[in-house]
Amino acid sequence: MTNSMPGGSVPGGPQRGRGLPTPPTGWPIASYGTYADAQRAVDHLADSQFPVEKVTIVGVDLMQVERVLGRLTWAKVLAGGLVSGAWLGVFFGLLLGIVTGGFLGPLLLGLVGGVIFGLISTSVPYAASRGQRDFASTMQLVAGRYDVLCDPSRAEEGRDILARLGL
């Protein structure tokens, strides 16, 4: 949930394992109901010349949320495959046209090939599901709240700055 430094570093602490996840450290200086509010708070700290490299935003009470977008039908599956395949085909047709020097032939070849590929790549998995999942959805990882943690040596100062923000 955070834009952290490479290697999983934590505020005020050494890198414990290159690329390995490490639990956040620090004292909580504020808690927010949305990530946007937590981001706004850290931005306010940065505007106040606070050393934000000592700060971490932590999502707490994580939930995986699947939002259902609508029912899938054969018509929607095939239309989606047709459109995505056509775009892919146009892209490869244009690339082929740049390499060969001609544009119409490679563009048409790419378009037809892309449409065929798109139809196959969407209809086969849908047919294999046998109606077990006849809906489209998106998946998100969200938190119940977002805590702003700070290195203990600067926590009181950070808390004071955020108290003046009044979020």
DSSP file with accessible surface (Angstrom, degrees, kcal/mol):
  #  RESIDUE AA STRUCTURE BP1 BP2  ACC     N-H-->O    O-->H-N    N-H-->O    O-->H-N    TCO  KAPPA ALPHA  PHI   PSI    X-CA   Y-CA   Z-CA
    1    1 A M              0   0  100      0, 0.0     2,-0.3     0, 0.0    57,-0.1   0.000 360.0 360.0 360.0 -15.7    0.0    0.0    0.0
    2    2 A T        -     0   0   50     57,-0.1     2,-1.2    54,-0.0    54,-0.0  -0.755 360.0-124.6-107.9 156.7    3.0    2.3    0.4
    3    3 A N        +     0   0  148     -2,-0.3     2,-0.2     0, 0.0    54,-0.0  -0.788  51.7 175.5 -90.4  88.5    5.4    3.7   -2.0
    4    4 A S        -     0   0   74     -2,-1.2     3,-0.1     1,-0.1     6,-0.1  -0.480  34.6 -91.3 -97.6 169.4    8.4    2.4   -0.2
    5    5 A M    >>  -     0   0  111      4,-0.3     3,-1.3    -2,-0.2     4,-0.6  -0.386  56.3 -84.8 -73.9 154.1   12.1    2.5   -1.0
    6    6 A P  T 34 S+     0   0  100      0, 0.0     3,-0.3     0, 0.0    -1,-0.1  -0.266 114.4  34.9 -58.1 144.6   13.6   -0.5   -2.9
    7    7 A G  T 34 S-     0   0   13      1,-0.2    10,-0.4    -3,-0.1    13,-0.4   0.468 121.6 -85.7  90.6   0.5   14.6   -3.3   -0.7
    8    8 A G  T <4  +     0   0   21     -3,-1.3     8,-0.3    11,-0.1    -1,-0.2   0.881  65.5 179.0  73.2  34.4   11.8   -3.0    1.8
    9    9 A S     <  -     0   0   23     -4,-0.6    -4,-0.3    -3,-0.3    -1,-0.1  -0.356  15.1-145.5 -71.0 154.8   13.4   -0.4    4.0
   10   10 A V    >   -     0   0   19      3,-0.3     3,-1.9     4,-0.2    16,-0.1  -0.846  33.2 -80.1-118.2 155.2   11.5    0.9    7.0
   11   11 A P  T 3  S-     0   0    7      0, 0.0    43,-0.2     0, 0.0    14,-0.1  -0.328 111.0  -5.5 -59.9 130.0   11.6    4.4    8.5
   12   12 A G  T 3  S+     0   0   49     41,-0.4    42,-0.1     1,-0.2    14,-0.1   0.513 115.9  99.8  70.8   4.3   14.6    4.9   10.7
   13   13 A G  S <  S-     0   0   27     -3,-1.9    -3,-0.3    12,-0.1    -1,-0.2  -0.833  74.7-103.2-124.1 161.4   15.7    1.3   10.4
   14   14 A P        -     0   0  107      0, 0.0     2,-0.6     0, 0.0    -4,-0.2  -0.348  45.6 -93.2 -75.6 161.1   18.3   -0.6    8.4
   15   15 A Q        -     0   0   90      1,-0.2     3,-0.2    -6,-0.1    -6,-0.1  -0.655  40.7-170.8 -73.3 120.7   17.4   -2.7    5.4
   16   16 A R        +     0   0  150     -2,-0.6     2,-0.3    -8,-0.3    -1,-0.2   0.807  68.1   5.4 -88.5 -32.7   16.9   -6.2    6.9
   17   17 A G  S >  S-     0   0   14    -10,-0.4     3,-2.0     3,-0.3    -1,-0.3  -0.872  80.8-112.4-155.4 119.4   16.6   -8.3    3.8
   18   18 A R  T 3  S-     0   0  177     -2,-0.3   -10,-0.1     1,-0.3   -11,-0.1  -0.308 101.1 -10.4 -56.5 111.5   17.1   -7.1    0.3
   19   19 A G  T 3  S+     0   0   61      1,-0.3    -1,-0.3    -2,-0.2   -11,-0.1   0.432 103.8 125.4  82.1  -4.6   13.6   -7.4   -1.3
   20   20 A L    <   -     0   0  111     -3,-2.0    -3,-0.3   -13,-0.4    -1,-0.3  -0.712  68.4-107.4 -89.0 140.8   12.1   -9.3    1.6
   21   21 A P        -     0   0  126      0, 0.0    -1,-0.1     0, 0.0   -13,-0.0  -0.410  38.5-170.7 -66.5 137.7    8.9   -7.9    3.2
   22   22 A T        -     0   0   36     -2,-0.1     3,-0.1   -13,-0.1    -3,-0.0  -0.976  27.3-106.8-128.0 143.8    9.5   -6.5    6.6
   23   23 A P        -     0   0   84      0, 0.0     2,-0.0     0, 0.0   -13,-0.0  -0.379  44.3-103.5 -65.7 147.2    6.9   -5.3    9.1
   24   24 A P        -     0   0   61      0, 0.0     2,-0.3     0, 0.0   -14,-0.1  -0.372  35.9-157.8 -70.1 152.5    6.7   -1.6    9.5
   25   25 A T        +     0   0   56    -14,-0.1     2,-0.2    -3,-0.1   -12,-0.1  -0.814  39.2  72.7-123.0 167.2    8.2    0.1   12.5
   26   26 A G  S    S-     0   0   24     -2,-0.3   125,-0.2   123,-0.1    29,-0.1  -0.524  75.9 -67.9 118.9 173.2    7.6    3.4   14.2
   27   27 A W  E     -A  150   0A 140    123,-3.1   123,-2.0    -2,-0.2     2,-0.2  -0.825  49.1-109.4-100.9 140.5    5.0    5.1   16.4
   28   28 A P  E     +A  149   0A  77      0, 0.0   121,-0.2     0, 0.0     3,-0.1  -0.500  37.2 171.6 -69.2 129.6    1.5    5.9   15.1
   29   29 A I  E     -     0   0A  13    119,-3.2     2,-0.3     1,-0.4   120,-0.2   0.522  66.4   0.0-112.7 -13.3    1.1    9.6   14.7
   30   30 A A  E     -A  148   0A  22    118,-1.1   118,-2.9     2,-0.0    -1,-0.4  -0.965  56.3-150.0-167.2 158.8   -2.3    9.6   12.9
   31   31 A S  E     -A  147   0A  64     -2,-0.3     2,-0.3   116,-0.2   116,-0.2  -0.999  16.4-172.4-138.9 138.1   -5.0    7.3   11.6
   32   32 A Y  E     -A  146   0A  22    114,-2.6   114,-3.1    -2,-0.4    -2,-0.0  -0.938  29.7-135.4-133.8 153.9   -7.3    7.9    8.6
   33   33 A G  S    S+     0   0   53     -2,-0.3     2,-0.3   112,-0.2   110,-0.1   0.704  90.5  39.4 -80.5 -20.9  -10.3    6.2    7.1
   34   34 A T  S  > S-     0   0   66    112,-0.1     4,-1.7     1,-0.1     5,-0.1  -0.939  74.4-128.2-131.0 154.8   -9.0    6.5    3.5
   35   35 A Y  H  > S+     0   0   56     -2,-0.3     4,-2.9     1,-0.2     5,-0.2   0.873 110.3  60.0 -65.0 -36.0   -5.7    6.2    1.8
   36   36 A A  H  > S+     0   0   48      1,-0.2     4,-2.4     2,-0.2    -1,-0.2   0.902 105.0  48.5 -60.5 -40.1   -6.2    9.6    0.2
   37   37 A D  H  > S+     0   0   45      2,-0.2     4,-2.2     1,-0.2    -1,-0.2   0.908 111.6  49.2 -66.8 -40.3   -6.4   11.2    3.6
   38   38 A A  H  X S+     0   0    0     -4,-1.7     4,-2.2     2,-0.2    -2,-0.2   0.922 112.1  48.9 -64.3 -41.4   -3.3    9.5    4.8
   39   39 A Q  H  X S+     0   0   94     -4,-2.9     4,-2.6     1,-0.2    -2,-0.2   0.911 109.5  52.2 -62.2 -42.6   -1.5   10.6    1.6
   40   40 A R  H  X S+     0   0  119     -4,-2.4     4,-2.3    -5,-0.2    -1,-0.2   0.889 108.5  52.0 -61.2 -38.9   -2.7   14.2    2.2
   41   41 A A  H  X S+     0   0    0     -4,-2.2     4,-2.3     2,-0.2    -2,-0.2   0.933 110.6  46.1 -65.0 -44.2   -1.3   14.0    5.7
   42   42 A V  H  X S+     0   0   29     -4,-2.2     4,-2.5     2,-0.2    -2,-0.2   0.897 111.2  53.0 -67.3 -36.6    2.1   12.9    4.5
   43   43 A D  H  X S+     0   0   93     -4,-2.6     4,-2.7     1,-0.2    -1,-0.2   0.908 108.0  51.2 -62.3 -40.0    2.1   15.5    1.8
   44   44 A H  H  X S+     0   0   51     -4,-2.3     4,-1.5     2,-0.2    -2,-0.2   0.905 108.6  51.6 -63.8 -40.4    1.3   18.1    4.5
   45   45 A L  H  <>S+     0   0    0     -4,-2.3     5,-2.6     2,-0.2     3,-0.2   0.925 110.5  48.7 -60.8 -43.7    4.3   16.8    6.5
   46   46 A A  H ><5S+     0   0   37     -4,-2.5     3,-1.7     1,-0.2    -2,-0.2   0.917 109.3  51.7 -63.2 -42.4    6.5   17.2    3.4
   47   47 A D  H 3<5S+     0   0  106     -4,-2.7    -1,-0.2     1,-0.3    -2,-0.2   0.782 105.8  56.8 -63.9 -25.2    5.2   20.7    2.8
   48   48 A S  T 3<5S-     0   0   48     -4,-1.5    -1,-0.3    -3,-0.2    -2,-0.2   0.190 120.6-110.0 -90.3  14.8    6.1   21.5    6.5
   49   49 A Q  T < 5 +     0   0  164     -3,-1.7    -3,-0.2     1,-0.2    -2,-0.1   0.733  66.2 154.1  64.9  22.6    9.7   20.5    5.8
   50   50 A F      < -     0   0    7     -5,-2.6     2,-1.6    -6,-0.2    -1,-0.2  -0.635  57.8-107.4 -78.6 140.6    9.3   17.3    8.0
   51   51 A P    >   -     0   0   20      0, 0.0     3,-2.0     0, 0.0    -5,-0.1  -0.494  38.4-174.8 -71.7  90.4   11.7   14.5    7.0
   52   52 A V  G >  S+     0   0   49     -2,-1.6     3,-2.0     1,-0.3    -6,-0.1   0.640  72.0  79.6 -67.8 -11.6    9.0   12.2    5.3
   53   53 A E  G 3  S+     0   0  127      1,-0.3   -41,-0.4    -3,-0.1    -1,-0.3   0.651  88.6  59.8 -67.9  -9.8   11.6    9.5    4.8
   54   54 A K  G <  S+     0   0   62     -3,-2.0    97,-1.7   -43,-0.2     2,-0.3   0.291  95.7  86.0 -93.3   6.8   10.9    8.7    8.5
   55   55 A V  E <   -B  150   0A  20     -3,-2.0     2,-0.4    95,-0.2    95,-0.2  -0.857  51.9-174.9-117.2 145.7    7.2    8.1    7.7
   56   56 A T  E     -B  149   0A  24     93,-2.3    93,-3.2    -2,-0.3     2,-0.5  -0.999  17.9-143.4-135.7 138.3    5.3    5.0    6.6
   57   57 A I  E     -B  148   0A  16     -2,-0.4     2,-0.5    91,-0.2    91,-0.2  -0.908  23.3-167.7 -99.1 126.6    1.6    4.6    5.6
   58   58 A V  E     -B  147   0A  32     89,-3.1    89,-2.7    -2,-0.5     2,-0.5  -0.966  16.2-142.2-121.6 123.3    0.3    1.3    6.8
   59   59 A G  E     -B  146   0A  16     -2,-0.5     2,-0.3    87,-0.2     3,-0.2  -0.714  24.8-164.5 -79.6 127.4   -3.0   -0.3    5.7
   60   60 A V  E     +B  145   0A  31     85,-2.9    84,-1.8    -2,-0.5    85,-1.5  -0.862  62.1  22.8-116.5 150.0   -4.6   -2.0    8.7
   61   61 A D  E    S-     0   0A 108     -2,-0.3    83,-0.8    82,-0.2    -1,-0.2   0.984  85.2-152.4  59.3  61.0   -7.5   -4.6    8.7
   62   62 A L  E     -B  143   0A  94     -3,-0.2     2,-0.4    81,-0.2    81,-0.2  -0.345  16.1-173.2 -69.8 143.5   -6.9   -5.6    5.1
   63   63 A M  E     -B  142   0A  96     79,-3.2    79,-2.8    -2,-0.1     2,-0.6  -0.994  23.0-136.2-134.6 141.2   -9.8   -6.9    3.0
   64   64 A Q  E     -B  141   0A 137     -2,-0.4     2,-0.5    77,-0.2    77,-0.2  -0.889  28.5-165.9 -95.6 120.2   -9.9   -8.4   -0.4
   65   65 A V  E     -B  140   0A  33     75,-3.4    75,-2.6    -2,-0.6     2,-0.6  -0.935  11.1-164.8-114.7 125.1  -12.9   -6.9   -2.2
   66   66 A E  E     -B  139   0A  74     -2,-0.5     2,-0.6    73,-0.2    73,-0.2  -0.943   8.5-160.0-108.1 116.5  -14.3   -8.2   -5.4
   67   67 A R  E     -B  138   0A 130     71,-2.6    71,-2.0    -2,-0.6     2,-0.4  -0.865  14.0-137.0 -99.8 119.8  -16.6   -5.8   -7.2
   68   68 A V  E     -B  137   0A  94     -2,-0.6    69,-0.3    69,-0.2     3,-0.1  -0.622  18.6-174.5 -79.4 126.1  -19.0   -7.5   -9.7
   69   69 A L  E     -     0   0A 118     67,-3.1     2,-0.3    -2,-0.4    68,-0.2   0.754  54.2 -61.4 -92.2 -29.8  -19.2   -5.5  -12.9
   70   70 A G  E     -B  136   0A  28     66,-1.3    66,-2.8     2,-0.0    -1,-0.3  -0.935  61.5 -55.6 162.9 174.4  -21.9   -7.5  -14.6
   71   71 A R  E     -B  135   0A 158     -2,-0.3     2,-0.4    64,-0.2    64,-0.3  -0.533  45.8-134.4 -79.0 141.0  -23.1  -10.7  -16.1
   72   72 A L        +     0   0   40     62,-2.1     2,-0.3    -2,-0.2     3,-0.0  -0.818  26.4 175.5 -95.3 137.5  -21.0  -12.4  -18.8
   73   73 A T     >  -     0   0   49     -2,-0.4     4,-2.6     1,-0.1     5,-0.2  -0.872  46.1-104.5-129.2 166.6  -22.7  -13.8  -21.9
   74   74 A W  H  > S+     0   0  123     -2,-0.3     4,-2.8     1,-0.2     5,-0.3   0.904 121.7  55.0 -58.5 -38.9  -21.2  -15.4  -25.0
   75   75 A A  H  > S+     0   0   74      1,-0.2     4,-2.5     2,-0.2    -1,-0.2   0.927 110.1  44.6 -62.0 -44.0  -21.9  -12.2  -26.9
   76   76 A K  H  > S+     0   0  117      2,-0.2     4,-2.5     1,-0.2    -1,-0.2   0.902 114.1  49.8 -67.6 -39.8  -19.9  -10.1  -24.4
   77   77 A V  H  X S+     0   0   15     -4,-2.6     4,-2.3     2,-0.2    -2,-0.2   0.950 114.6  43.4 -64.0 -47.8  -17.1  -12.6  -24.3
   78   78 A L  H  X S+     0   0   70     -4,-2.8     4,-2.6    -5,-0.2    -2,-0.2   0.897 113.7  51.0 -66.9 -39.1  -16.8  -12.8  -28.1
   79   79 A A  H  X S+     0   0   53     -4,-2.5     4,-2.6    -5,-0.3     5,-0.2   0.921 111.1  48.7 -63.9 -42.4  -17.1   -9.0  -28.5
   80   80 A G  H  X S+     0   0   38     -4,-2.5     4,-2.6     1,-0.2     5,-0.3   0.911 112.7  47.7 -63.2 -41.8  -14.4   -8.4  -25.9
   81   81 A G  H  X S+     0   0    0     -4,-2.3     4,-2.4    -5,-0.2     5,-0.2   0.902 111.4  51.3 -65.0 -39.5  -12.1  -10.9  -27.6
   82   82 A L  H  X S+     0   0   81     -4,-2.6     4,-2.4    36,-0.2    -2,-0.2   0.947 113.9  43.1 -62.5 -47.8  -12.8   -9.3  -31.0
   83   83 A V  H  X S+     0   0   78     -4,-2.6     4,-2.3     2,-0.2     5,-0.2   0.947 117.1  44.4 -67.1 -48.4  -11.9   -5.8  -29.8
   84   84 A S  H  X S+     0   0   63     -4,-2.6     4,-2.2    -5,-0.2    -1,-0.2   0.912 115.6  48.9 -66.1 -38.0   -8.8   -6.7  -27.8
   85   85 A G  H  X S+     0   0    2     -4,-2.4     4,-2.9    -5,-0.3    30,-0.2   0.892 109.1  52.9 -65.6 -39.1   -7.6   -9.0  -30.6
   86   86 A A  H  X S+     0   0   23     -4,-2.4     4,-2.7    -5,-0.2     5,-0.2   0.929 110.0  47.6 -62.6 -44.2   -8.2   -6.3  -33.1
   87   87 A W  H  X S+     0   0  186     -4,-2.3     4,-2.3     2,-0.2    -2,-0.2   0.926 113.7  47.5 -62.4 -43.5   -6.1   -3.8  -31.1
   88   88 A L  H  X S+     0   0   67     -4,-2.2     4,-2.6     1,-0.2     5,-0.2   0.922 112.8  49.6 -63.0 -42.5   -3.3   -6.3  -30.6
   89   89 A G  H  X S+     0   0    2     -4,-2.9     4,-2.8     2,-0.2    22,-0.3   0.892 109.4  50.4 -63.9 -41.8   -3.4   -7.1  -34.3
   90   90 A V  H  X S+     0   0   42     -4,-2.7     4,-2.7    20,-0.2     5,-0.2   0.929 110.5  51.3 -62.0 -42.2   -3.3   -3.5  -35.4
   91   91 A F  H  X S+     0   0  112     -4,-2.3     4,-2.2    -5,-0.2    -2,-0.2   0.959 114.8  40.6 -59.4 -51.9   -0.3   -3.0  -33.1
   92   92 A F  H  X S+     0   0  115     -4,-2.6     4,-2.8     1,-0.2    -1,-0.2   0.871 113.4  55.3 -68.2 -33.5    1.6   -5.9  -34.5
   93   93 A G  H  X S+     0   0    0     -4,-2.8     4,-2.5    -5,-0.2    -1,-0.2   0.913 108.7  47.6 -63.1 -41.9    0.5   -5.0  -38.1
   94   94 A L  H  X S+     0   0   75     -4,-2.7     4,-2.2     2,-0.2    -2,-0.2   0.908 112.2  49.6 -65.5 -40.8    1.9   -1.5  -37.7
   95   95 A L  H  X S+     0   0   77     -4,-2.2     4,-1.9    -5,-0.2    -2,-0.2   0.930 112.5  47.3 -61.8 -45.0    5.2   -2.9  -36.3
   96   96 A L  H  X S+     0   0   76     -4,-2.8     4,-2.8     1,-0.2     5,-0.3   0.895 110.1  54.2 -63.0 -38.3    5.4   -5.4  -39.2
   97   97 A G  H  X S+     0   0    0     -4,-2.5     4,-2.1     1,-0.2    -1,-0.2   0.881 106.5  51.2 -63.4 -37.7    4.7   -2.5  -41.6
   98   98 A I  H  < S+     0   0  116     -4,-2.2    -1,-0.2     2,-0.2    -2,-0.2   0.917 114.0  44.4 -65.0 -41.1    7.5   -0.4  -40.2
   99   99 A V  H  < S+     0   0  122     -4,-1.9    -2,-0.2     1,-0.2    -1,-0.2   0.919 121.8  36.5 -71.1 -42.4    9.9   -3.4  -40.6
  100  100 A T  H  < S-     0   0   87     -4,-2.8    -2,-0.2     2,-0.2    -1,-0.2   0.682 101.9-125.8 -88.1 -20.2    8.8   -4.3  -44.1
  101  101 A G  S  < S+     0   0   59     -4,-2.1     2,-0.3     1,-0.3    -4,-0.1   0.118  79.8  93.7  98.3 -23.6    8.1   -0.9  -45.5
  102  102 A G        -     0   0   36     -6,-0.2    -1,-0.3     1,-0.1    -2,-0.2  -0.741  48.8-173.9-100.1 153.3    4.5   -1.5  -46.6
  103  103 A F  S  > S+     0   0  110     -2,-0.3     4,-2.2     3,-0.1     5,-0.2   0.778  70.0  56.8-116.3 -38.0    1.6   -0.8  -44.3
  104  104 A L  H  > S+     0   0  127      2,-0.2     4,-2.6     1,-0.2     5,-0.2   0.952 109.1  44.6 -66.9 -49.5   -1.7   -2.0  -45.8
  105  105 A G  H  > S+     0   0   49      2,-0.2     4,-2.6     1,-0.2     5,-0.2   0.962 118.2  42.1 -60.6 -54.3   -0.8   -5.7  -46.2
  106  106 A P  H  > S+     0   0   19      0, 0.0     4,-2.9     0, 0.0     5,-0.2   0.887 113.8  54.0 -62.2 -34.2    0.8   -6.1  -42.8
  107  107 A L  H  X S+     0   0   52     -4,-2.2     4,-2.5     2,-0.2    -2,-0.2   0.939 111.7  43.3 -65.5 -45.9   -1.9   -4.1  -41.1
  108  108 A L  H  X S+     0   0   93     -4,-2.6     4,-2.6    -5,-0.2     5,-0.3   0.906 114.7  50.4 -65.1 -42.2   -4.7   -6.3  -42.6
  109  109 A L  H  X S+     0   0  117     -4,-2.6     4,-2.6    -5,-0.2     5,-0.2   0.934 113.0  46.3 -60.9 -45.7   -2.7   -9.4  -41.8
  110  110 A G  H  X S+     0   0   14     -4,-2.9     4,-2.9    -5,-0.2     5,-0.2   0.906 112.2  51.2 -63.4 -41.2   -2.2   -8.3  -38.2
  111  111 A L  H  X S+     0   0   61     -4,-2.5     4,-2.5   -22,-0.3   -22,-0.2   0.948 113.5  43.1 -63.0 -49.0   -5.8   -7.3  -37.8
  112  112 A V  H  X S+     0   0   88     -4,-2.6     4,-2.4     2,-0.2     5,-0.2   0.942 117.1  46.9 -64.0 -46.3   -7.2  -10.6  -39.1
  113  113 A G  H  X S+     0   0   37     -4,-2.6     4,-2.7    -5,-0.3    -2,-0.2   0.909 112.7  50.0 -62.4 -40.7   -4.6  -12.6  -37.0
  114  114 A G  H  X S+     0   0    6     -4,-2.9     4,-3.0    -5,-0.2   -28,-0.2   0.908 109.6  50.3 -65.5 -40.9   -5.3  -10.5  -33.9
  115  115 A V  H  X S+     0   0   33     -4,-2.5     4,-2.6   -30,-0.2     5,-0.2   0.940 112.6  46.9 -63.1 -45.6   -9.1  -11.0  -34.2
  116  116 A I  H  X S+     0   0   93     -4,-2.4     4,-2.3     1,-0.2     5,-0.2   0.948 114.8  46.8 -61.3 -46.6   -8.7  -14.7  -34.5
  117  117 A F  H  X S+     0   0  121     -4,-2.7     4,-3.0    -5,-0.2    -2,-0.2   0.923 112.7  50.0 -61.5 -43.8   -6.3  -14.8  -31.6
  118  118 A G  H  X S+     0   0    0     -4,-3.0     4,-1.2     1,-0.2     5,-0.3   0.907 110.5  48.8 -63.1 -42.6   -8.5  -12.6  -29.5
  119  119 A L  H  X S+     0   0   54     -4,-2.6     4,-2.3   -38,-0.2     5,-0.3   0.924 116.0  43.3 -64.2 -42.6  -11.6  -14.8  -30.2
  120  120 A I  H  X S+     0   0   96     -4,-2.3     4,-2.1    -5,-0.2    -2,-0.2   0.939 111.4  53.4 -68.1 -45.2   -9.8  -18.0  -29.3
  121  121 A S  H  < S+     0   0   52     -4,-3.0    -1,-0.2    -5,-0.2    -2,-0.2   0.695 118.8  35.0 -69.3 -17.7   -8.0  -16.6  -26.2
  122  122 A T  H  X S+     0   0   38     -4,-1.2     4,-1.3    -3,-0.2    -1,-0.2   0.783 117.3  48.9-100.4 -35.0  -11.3  -15.4  -24.7
  123  123 A S  H  X S+     0   0   29     -4,-2.3     4,-2.7    -5,-0.3     5,-0.2   0.867 104.9  57.0 -77.2 -34.2  -13.8  -18.1  -25.8
  124  124 A V  H  X S+     0   0   88     -4,-2.1     4,-2.4    -5,-0.3     5,-0.2   0.965 110.3  42.3 -64.1 -50.7  -11.7  -21.1  -24.8
  125  125 A P  H  > S+     0   0   78      0, 0.0     4,-1.4     0, 0.0    -1,-0.2   0.907 115.5  51.2 -62.9 -36.1  -11.3  -20.2  -21.1
  126  126 A Y  H  X>S+     0   0   30     -4,-1.3     5,-0.6     1,-0.2     4,-0.5   0.928 111.8  46.2 -66.2 -42.5  -15.0  -19.1  -21.0
  127  127 A A  H ><5S+     0   0   50     -4,-2.7     3,-1.1     1,-0.2    -1,-0.2   0.891 109.7  55.2 -65.7 -36.7  -16.2  -22.4  -22.4
  128  128 A A  H 3<5S+     0   0   75     -4,-2.4    -1,-0.2     1,-0.2    -2,-0.2   0.785  98.0  62.8 -68.0 -25.6  -13.9  -24.3  -20.0
  129  129 A S  H ><5S-     0   0   35     -4,-1.4     3,-1.9    -3,-0.3    -1,-0.2   0.705  90.7-152.4 -73.3 -18.4  -15.5  -22.6  -17.0
  130  130 A R  T <<5 -     0   0  213     -3,-1.1    -3,-0.1    -4,-0.5    -2,-0.1   0.870  66.6 -51.5  49.6  44.7  -18.8  -24.2  -18.0
  131  131 A G  T > <S+     0   0   40     -5,-0.6     3,-0.5     2,-0.1    -1,-0.3   0.581 106.4 123.1  76.7   9.2  -20.9  -21.5  -16.4
  132  132 A Q  T <  S+     0   0  165     -3,-1.9     2,-0.1     1,-0.3    -2,-0.1   0.718  85.0  25.1 -74.3 -21.3  -19.2  -21.6  -13.0
  133  133 A R  T 3   +     0   0  110     -7,-0.2     2,-0.6     1,-0.0    -1,-0.3  -0.576  67.7 163.5-143.9  76.4  -18.3  -17.9  -13.3
  134  134 A D    <   +     0   0   43     -3,-0.5   -62,-2.1    -2,-0.1     2,-0.3  -0.213  54.5  76.0 -93.0  44.3  -20.7  -16.0  -15.5
  135  135 A F  E     - B   0  71A  65     -2,-0.6     2,-0.3   -64,-0.3   -64,-0.2  -0.993  69.9-129.6-149.6 154.6  -19.8  -12.6  -14.3
  136  136 A A  E     + B   0  70A  35    -66,-2.8   -67,-3.1    -2,-0.3   -66,-1.3  -0.817  36.0 162.9-102.0 145.0  -17.0  -10.0  -14.7
  137  137 A S  E     - B   0  68A  32     -2,-0.3     2,-0.3   -69,-0.3   -69,-0.2  -0.965  31.2-131.7-153.3 166.8  -15.4   -8.4  -11.7
  138  138 A T  E     - B   0  67A  63    -71,-2.0   -71,-2.6    -2,-0.3     2,-0.4  -0.940  20.6-140.8-122.2 150.7  -12.4   -6.5  -10.4
  139  139 A M  E     + B   0  66A  97     -2,-0.3     2,-0.3   -73,-0.2   -73,-0.2  -0.902  20.8 177.5-114.4 136.6  -10.4   -7.4   -7.4
  140  140 A Q  E     - B   0  65A  87    -75,-2.6   -75,-3.4    -2,-0.4     2,-0.6  -0.986  25.7-141.2-135.4 149.9   -9.0   -4.8   -4.9
  141  141 A L  E     + B   0  64A  98     -2,-0.3     2,-0.3   -77,-0.2   -77,-0.2  -0.961  35.2 172.3-106.3 116.8   -7.1   -5.0   -1.6
  142  142 A V  E     - B   0  63A  34    -79,-2.8   -79,-3.2    -2,-0.6     2,-0.3  -0.874  22.9-134.6-125.5 160.8   -8.4   -2.3    0.7
  143  143 A A  E     - B   0  62A  10     -2,-0.3   -82,-0.2   -81,-0.2   -81,-0.2  -0.838  14.7-134.4-115.0 152.5   -7.8   -1.5    4.3
  144  144 A G  E    S-     0   0A  39    -84,-1.8     2,-0.3   -83,-0.8   -83,-0.2   0.823  92.0  -5.4 -71.3 -30.9  -10.2   -0.6    7.1
  145  145 A R  E     - B   0  60A  90    -85,-1.5   -85,-2.9    -3,-0.0     2,-0.5  -0.975  65.1-129.7-156.6 164.8   -7.9    2.3    8.1
  146  146 A Y  E     -AB  32  59A  15   -114,-3.1  -114,-2.6    -2,-0.3     2,-0.4  -0.976  20.3-159.6-125.6 115.1   -4.6    3.8    7.2
  147  147 A D  E     -AB  31  58A  19    -89,-2.7   -89,-3.1    -2,-0.5     2,-0.6  -0.769  10.0-143.8 -93.9 140.3   -2.1    4.5   10.0
  148  148 A V  E     -AB  30  57A   0   -118,-2.9  -119,-3.2    -2,-0.4  -118,-1.1  -0.928  22.5-166.5-102.1 116.1    0.8    7.0    9.6
  149  149 A L  E     -AB  28  56A  20    -93,-3.2   -93,-2.3    -2,-0.6     2,-0.3  -0.777   4.4-170.4-102.8 152.8    3.8    5.7   11.4
  150  150 A C  E     -AB  27  55A   0   -123,-2.0  -123,-3.1    -2,-0.3   -95,-0.2  -0.979  36.0 -89.4-141.4 150.8    6.9    7.7   12.2
  151  151 A D    >>  -     0   0   25    -97,-1.7     3,-2.0    -2,-0.3     4,-0.7  -0.350  44.0-121.5 -53.8 133.3   10.4    7.1   13.6
  152  152 A P  G >4 S+     0   0   54      0, 0.0     3,-0.6     0, 0.0     4,-0.5   0.819 108.8  63.3 -54.3 -31.3   10.1    7.5   17.4
  153  153 A S  G 34 S+     0   0   90      1,-0.2     4,-0.1     2,-0.1    -2,-0.1   0.745 117.7  26.9 -68.2 -20.0   12.7   10.3   17.5
  154  154 A R  G <> S+     0   0   79     -3,-2.0     4,-2.4  -100,-0.1    -1,-0.2   0.297  91.8 103.3-120.6   5.9   10.4   12.5   15.3
  155  155 A A  H <X S+     0   0    0     -4,-0.7     4,-2.7    -3,-0.6     5,-0.2   0.907  80.1  49.9 -61.7 -44.7    7.0   11.2   16.2
  156  156 A E  H  > S+     0   0  141     -4,-0.5     4,-2.2     1,-0.2    -1,-0.2   0.932 112.1  48.1 -62.6 -42.6    5.9   14.0   18.6
  157  157 A E  H  > S+     0   0   80      1,-0.2     4,-2.2     2,-0.2    -1,-0.2   0.928 113.0  48.3 -63.2 -44.5    6.9   16.7   16.1
  158  158 A G  H  X S+     0   0    0     -4,-2.4     4,-2.4     1,-0.2     5,-0.2   0.912 110.0  52.0 -62.9 -40.9    5.0   14.8   13.3
  159  159 A R  H  X S+     0   0  102     -4,-2.7     4,-2.0     1,-0.2    -1,-0.2   0.908 109.5  50.3 -61.7 -42.1    1.9   14.4   15.5
  160  160 A D  H  X S+     0   0   79     -4,-2.2     4,-1.4     2,-0.2    -1,-0.2   0.913 110.2  49.3 -63.8 -42.3    2.0   18.2   16.3
  161  161 A I  H  X S+     0   0    8     -4,-2.2     4,-0.9     1,-0.2     3,-0.3   0.935 113.1  46.8 -65.0 -43.1    2.2   19.1   12.6
  162  162 A L  H  X>S+     0   0    9     -4,-2.4     4,-1.4     1,-0.2     5,-0.5   0.836 104.8  60.6 -71.0 -28.1   -0.7   16.8   11.7
  163  163 A A  H  <5S+     0   0   76     -4,-2.0    -1,-0.2     1,-0.2    -2,-0.2   0.883 103.4  51.4 -65.1 -33.7   -2.8   18.1   14.6
  164  164 A R  H  <5S+     0   0  181     -4,-1.4    -1,-0.2    -3,-0.3    -2,-0.2   0.763 101.8  61.9 -72.5 -23.9   -2.6   21.6   13.0
  165  165 A L  H  <5S-     0   0   54     -4,-0.9    -1,-0.2    -3,-0.3    -2,-0.2   0.895  89.9-154.7 -69.5 -39.7   -3.8   20.1    9.7
  166  166 A G  T  <5       0   0   65     -4,-1.4    -3,-0.1     1,-0.2    -2,-0.1   0.818 360.0 360.0  72.1  31.4   -7.1   19.0   11.2
  167  167 A L      <       0   0   91     -5,-0.5    -1,-0.2  -130,-0.1    -2,-0.1  -0.536 360.0 360.0 -74.7 360.0   -7.9   16.1    8.9
